[in-house]
Structures are given as C-alpha cells and as structure tokens.
Amino acid sequence: MCCWCSCLECIHNIPPLNLLFLHFTDPALPAGEEGAASGPVSMASISVPNPVPSATEDAENIRKAVQGWGTDEKALIEILGHRTAAQRAEIAVAYEGLYNEPLLDRLHSELSGDFRSAMMLWTMDPAARDAKLAHKALKKKGERHVWVLIEVACASSPDHLAAVRKAYRAAYSASLEEDVATCPLYKEPLKQFLVRLVTSYRYSGEVVDGELARAEAAALRDAVVAAGKQPLLTGDVVRIVGTRSKAQLKATFERFRQEHGKAIDDVLEERRGSDHLAAALKTAVWCLASPEKHFAEVIRSSIVGLGTDEESLTRAIVSRAEVDMQKVKEEYKVMYPNKTVTSDVNGDTSSYYNGILITLVGPE
C-alpha cells in the first residue's frame, strides 16, 4: 500500500535533484520560502547545530545508521531533523554520490509506518513535496483534501508556488492547473476558484492601495453576507482572492472588519455549516492572511476525536517547521487555551514518529 505517496514508484517520479533545488537562492533560507525568513526574526522552529557538519560527513553518518542489523532511528532524526532544506538537499546529493543509491530509496527501505512518511516528506525538496501532496489530494474527495490544494497555492510565497508547479510538471508530465481543471471530484464554482489559486503569481511587496481595499471590501461583503441569495464564489470573489497580493488582501480584510463590524473569516464560519464553499473560502482567507491560524486548526482537528489523522498532522508540522511554526505554536495557545502543540502531539503520538514531530515543532 502506498503510504503518503512514499512508495518506490512515486519516489522515482521525483525529478533529478539538480533540477529540484534550483529555487534555493540562499542555503540559510528555509523550505524554499525565500520571503518567509527575510525579516530579522525567523519564525522557523528547527534548530541547526553550529558549526554544521559537512554534507559528506552527514551522509556518512546516515549510512552508518542504516547499515547492519537494525536501523538507528534516533541518529536519523538527530541529523535530518536539524538541517535546513538546502542542507538536506546537499546531504541527498552527497549520499547518492558516495553510495550510488538515492537517500529517499534507502529511507523507504529502512523505515516504516508514520515515521517513514514523516521522515521522507521532511527529507524531500519542499517544492517536490508540495507537488506530491497536491497530486495525492486530487485523487481524494473531501474538505481536508481541498485544504491541501489551498495550502499549496496560498500559504507559500509566489516563487515557491512557481517552483511547485515546475516540480509537478517534471514529476507527472502534466501541469498542476490542468489536473485541477480536469479533476472529476470538483464541480464549479469551486473548480474555477482552485484553478485561479494554483495559477496565481502574486505581487510579493508591501505596497497597498487603500481605496482599492475599500472598494473590494464592499464587493466581498456583498458576496459573503448575502447568505443564500447568490453563489458565494462570484467572479469578484474569485478575482480578488485569487489575484491580489497578501498585503493588499490583509488591508481589504481589515477594511471589511472595520466597515461591517465582523471579520470576514467569522462571517464565513457562520456559513460553513450550510455552504461547503464557505469552508474553502475561509481556508483561503486564512492561508493568505493568517496561515498560522489555519495550521493550528489543522493540527488540532487531526488530534481531537476518535483516532489521529496522521496524514494531516504530519503535513502541517513538516510543511511549517521551516516557515512559521513559532507563530503556529503561539496561535495554537490562543485558539485552544491550556493546550500546546507539544502537549497534544505528545498525547497522540509515540515512538520515533513522535520523535521527529517534536524535533520539528521545537521547544515551547
């Protein structure tokens, strides 16, 4: 059974390493998110040793951990769990050069279960990872799989989304937007909305047009407040949410709140029970303006209730550890008083799977 698309057939669809890592412009930047760590304070949660061992030394130590009788899982966590995406890329290249086998192949053969899924997703190039997650989401029906597509499209930088689309084409000989547009699981107008999101290339600067924010806040209000009177995902909504910069959207959403007395995500939450499109639009709003809220909700919803949704839990932690996990942890405590990401993960996971997740979450 293909576990998190980590079967060997799926692994071998990954483009060559030298193609996947082209979108890294600085080895100190996390997860392909060049813009996420450009400020003075990093919101990533992983810790990297100083000095960092060479990629060759790390590759040799990984080889020792997977050779002989049994596997030293703790050593794998200690090495890979404390390296940035660019460093992991260098380790993968060094490992294959030294031992003539892809690192992902070796991890697949040595590990199992949820631990294998988490380790392989973490070790992958971030753009290839998101391409693979999107490809898998297109094969399954349900709100949580729609979340994945919206996360990939909206919770990353424009350059990262462009890298995801490039990795998707290389891996699956099709474009992401083409596969979304032809996916039989989605109907209009949701399909049009998703296509607009995955094809966007937003302005990434901070310039905001106040008058435009006022006008588009009014247009959004007409669409989302008129419950039951018209389709939620109108042309204006799709255009605004699908094309505007994150800074512009934040100004628009704030103008919405000021003029209409309630935040747009609160209005959409009220409609969520009777309108599945409201859930998709709220996810997009959060991923664009406050991704920490969305991923805090993903982590919590994967844990509460009967059983654990390991796929969602793994995806949320792996994808945000190098981006904004510090903000996710703080938001989690605000949204769920007396709870922390660490305490909830410790309460619902165990063994080496718990080990890699807690390593990526970092101290609280």
N, C-alpha and C positions, 0 to 999 in steps of 0.2 A: 504493500500500500504506500502511495506517495505521501510522505509526511512533510507538510509545509513546503511542497514542491522541492524537496531536497533529495529526490531520487536521482540516480546517476544520469538517467536520460535528461532530466531537467537541468542538472548541473552542466552537462555537455552542450546545452543550448546557450550558455553564457558566452558572450563574445570574448575574444582574446584579452588578456589582462592589459596589454599595452593600449588597447582601444578604450577600455572601460575607465581608465584612470586619467584620461586626458582632461577631464573637467576639474581636476585639482590644480589650483593655482598656487597654493601655499601649503606645505605639509603640516603646518600648525593649525590649519583650519579644519573643523570637524565635519564629517559626514557629507561632504560636498556642499555644505551650506555656507558658501563664502560670505554671505551677508550676515549670517546669524551670529558670527563671533567677531564682527568688525568693531564692536564697541569696546570700551575699556574694561568691562567686566564680562567674563564668559558665563553663560548660563548652562554650559555642559556640566555633567555630573561625574564623568570618568576622571580618574587620576592617572597621571603618566609619570613614571619614575624619572628622576634627574640625577645623573645622566641616563639617557635611554640607550639600552644595548643596541648594537648594530642589527640590521635585518638578518644578516648571516648568522649571528650569534643566537638570535631568537629562533630562526629556522632550525638550527642545530639542536636547541633545547626542546623544540616541539618534536623533532624526530626522536629524541630520547624518550619523550613522554608517550609516544605511540608505538615504540618498538618493544619486542619481547612479550612476556606473559602479562596480560592486563594493560590497562591504559592509566596514565597518571592524569586524571581529570583535573585535579587541583592545579597542576602545573600549566595545563592549557588555559584555565581560567586566569591564572596569575599573569600569563604572557599576553594572550589575546584580549583579555578583559581590561587591560591597562595600556592599550595602544590606540592611537587615533586611526581614522580611516586611511589616511595616507601612509601611516606606518604599517598598518595591516596589509596594505597593497604591496609595499616593499617586501614584507615578510613572505607573502604569497609568491612573488616573483623569485625571491631568493630560494625558497623551499623547492619550487619546481626546477630551478636551475641546478640545485645540489642533488636532488633525489629523483628527478625525471618523472615526477607524478604531481598532479595538481593538489594543492593543500586541501581544497574542498573535497576532493575524492577521498583523501586519507581520513578527514574528519567524518565523512559519511560512513566509511567502513569501520571506524573505531568506536563511534558513539551511537546512542540510540535514544528513542523517545523524544520527550520535550526538550531535554538537554541538547540533543543533537540539533533539533530545529533551531533553538536559540543560538547555539554556537555557530551554525552555518549562516544564519541570517546576519549575525553580527560580523562574521568574517568577510562576507561578500562586500563588493563595491556598493556603496549606498544607492547609486542610480540603478544598477542592475538589480539590487534588492527590491526597490520600489517598482521596477518594471515587472519583476516576477510576482510581487504581491498583487499588482493591478491585473496581470494576466489571470491569476488564480481567481480573483474577485469576479471577473467577468464570466466565470463558469458556475457561479453560485448565486442563488436568489435570496434576498433578504436585506433588511436595513443595514446590518453590520457589514455586509459586503459593499453596499453603496458607500458606507463610511470610508472604506479603503480607497476607492477611486477619488473621493473628495479630498481625503488627506493628501494623497499623492499630488493632486492638482493645486491645492490651496495652502497647505501647511508648510510649503518649502519656498525657496527663493525662485525667481523666474529662471535663472541659469540652471538650477538643479532640475526643474521640470523639463527644460530642454534636454538635459543630459539623460533623464529618464526616458524620454521619447526616443532618443538616439539608441539607447541600450535596448529598448523594446523592439525597435526595427531590426537591430542586429540579431537579437535572440529569436524572434518569432516570424521574421520575414513578412511583417505587416506593421502598419502604423497603429499606435495606441488609439488615435482618434477614429481610425477606420473600424477597429474592433469594437469600440464603444458604440459607434453609429450603427453597426450591424448586429449588435448583441440582442438576441431574441428575448432576453429576460427583462428588458426595459422598454417601456412604452413612452410615447410623447405625453406631456412635455418634458418629463424627466430626462429622456434620452437627449433631447436638444440641449438641456441645461448641462448635462455631464460632458457632452462634446465640447460645448463652449468653454467649460472649465479646463479640460485637459489640453485644449489648443491655445490657451491664452499665453501671452508673453507680456506680463505687466511691467509698467514703469516701476522701478525699484527705489526711486528717490523719495524725498520728503516734501516736495512742493505740493501744496493743497490749494484748491480753488474754493473759497468759502461760498460764493454764490452758487456754484455747481453743487456743492454739498447741500445747500438749502433746497434747490430745485429737485435733486434726486432723492432727498429725504421725503419730500412730499409725494414723489412718484412711488416710492416704496410703501409709504403709508397707505396710499390709495389701493395698492395691491394686497398688502398683508392684513390690513384692518377690515377690509370688506369681506369678511368671512362668509363663504357660501354664495356670494353674489357674483364672483368671477373667478376664473382659474388663478391659482396663486403664482405660478411661474409664467407671468406675462412677458411680452417682449421687452418691456422696460426693465423688469427684474433680472431677466437673463443677461441683458446688455450691461446693466450696472454692476451686478455681482460678478459677471464673467469677464469684465474688461478693466475695471478701474484699479488703480494701484491700491495697495494696502493702506497707505497713509490717507488717500482720498476716501476710501471706504470707512476708515475709522472716524473721519470728520463727518461723513454722511450719517453714520450710525449714531454719533453723538448729537448731531442736529435733530435726528429723528427723536431721540430721547428727550431733548430739551423742548421740542415743539409739541410733542404728543404725550408727554408725561409717563412714558413707559419705554423700556429698552426694546429694540426690535427682536432680540432673542427671547424675551419674556412673552411678547405677543405670539411669536411662532410656537413657543412651548404650549401656550393655551390652545393652539390649533392642532397640535401634534396628534392628539388622540383621534381626531376625526379626519385628518388630512395628512396622508403619508408624504406629500410633497413638502409640508411644513417641516418635517423632520430633516429632510435633505437640505432644505434652505438654511435651517438653523445650524446644521453641521458646517455648511459652507461659511456662514457668517462667523462662527467661532474659529474655524481653521484659518480664516483670513485675518480676523481682528484679534482673537484671543485664543490661539491654539492650545495654550496651557489648560484652559477650561475644558476643551474637547478631550484632550488626552487624559486629564484627570477623570473625566466621566467614563472614558473607555476602560481605564484601569479598574475603577470601582465597579462598573457594570460587569466586568469579566470575573469578578470575585464574589459578588453578592449572589444569593440564591443557591439552588442546588448545583453542586459541581462548580468547576472552574473552567472558564473559556480560555484555555492556554494559548490559543492562536492570537486572540485579541490582546491578551496580557503581554505576550512576547513581542508582538508587533509594536505596541505602544512604548514599551521600555526600550527596545532595541533601536527604534527609529528616532527617539527623542534624547537618548543618552548624550549624544554629542551636539545637540541643538539647544534644548531649553528645559532639560529635566529639573534643574533647580527651580525654575518657575512653576513647573508642573507640581512639584512636591509642595511648594508654598500654597498654590491654589487648591490642592487636594485638602489641605488642612482647613482652608476657608470653606470649601464646599461641603466637607464631611467632618464636622467638629469631633474632636477626640480620636481622630483616625490619622494615620500617616501611611504613605505608600509603603514604607519599610515594614510597618507592623502588619499591614494587610497582606503584603507579599509573603512575609514570614508565616502568617497564619494559614495560607492557602497553598504553599508550595514546599517542596522538600528536596533534600539531597543536592546533587550537583546542579540541577535545574534552578533551585533556589540560589545556589552559589553564584551562578553567572548573573541572574537577575539582580541580586543585591549588590554585586560588584558594579553593575552598570548604573543602578539607582544612586549609589554613593551614600555617604553618611548623612544622617539627619539629626 
